[in-house]
Amino acid sequence: MASSVLIGILITFLVIILVLYLVQRLPIDGRMRQIVQLIVIVIGIISLLKYLAVF
């Protein structure tokens, strides 16, 4: 049980990092890029909190 939660957290963290990297590569202006990064980070934190059984 604990190992599956740890693997889920690790995969979620890696996906967040990958999406943030891909957002950096997009040809959009800086303000829009910051908004997209903020959205990705918020969704990632909510997903990580779900794995920790907060929600």
Secondary structure, 3 states (H helix, E strand, C coil): CHHHHHHHHHHHHHHHHHHHHHHHHCCCCHHHHHHHHHHHHHHHHHHHHHHCCCC
